[in-house]
């Protein structure tokens, strides 16, 4: 089947976004399909995202300092500098070059109207994975993310779609209307699955992220296995944090020095711009291939990122998942859901479990692989049944 996939793919520094996109394309190819990526990002969405990030950053800056007004302008100038620095550094990551080399792409669609008038022809459209359903229901471009374009005869499927926010009861009617336009529904998080069930979509399924769906060989070909590190290290990958304290740096630093470990750090933009938080350790701007290789050669992985933890699991690396705090703690649901499904909930940092205790606890990787295989099989069954 000719299958058009709609997902987020425009990031210049979010490794998980690019790899989930690549993974689903790879899986569909392995099943004998002809997938392609629908390149869509509207100017309105880009503007909205930048405004949202700026607003959140200002709020955080104000909450951290006093008196607020003078310091706010200082923080704004800092934000502008970070944005400029990140634009330059992100060129080194070469994300869009990676996609161009490994995924078939359509032309770029910049408006919903353009997509409706000249949608790419396909036997099926898939939306997902990533947070494709996090726009407000009343947003005029929201229908794009429920595949409301193209021929009526084309199959419409969500795969591992994520909402990434709380859908209010006042939005249920429109959300239900959008879901009715899909031939098959699957979501990535337990709370999204429960909402779909509550709204009457009893055939909806809970499935794994595309990065887990594919065999590891899909990534293995990119890993430089011969590049051995001079010194064992912890790989720290973070986003959506503002301070070293949020990364439990004090505990991590003690563990690192007690065990003679080096540190490699990588940061991505999320609610906040990517920035150096660990004094004396400059963030690396790695390509996708270098990022995968850095995890592969690490002794331990510490991350606030869902996909950072996913790849630690796939490569059998002892890890600690650092939960997000305060207003962004809702983002911990997907990680908690994943780790619970593979019996590794005890790898999440808490006041009851120190970093040292977690990393000193061995992982039964045979058990993990059995559970991953079972979850993977259910997800494959969903796709094979609808795409047969």
Order of alpha helices (4+ residues) and beta strands (2+ residues): beta-alpha-beta-alpha-alpha-alpha-beta-alpha-beta-beta-alpha-beta-alpha-beta-alpha-alpha-beta-alpha-beta-alpha-beta-alpha-beta-alpha-alpha-alpha
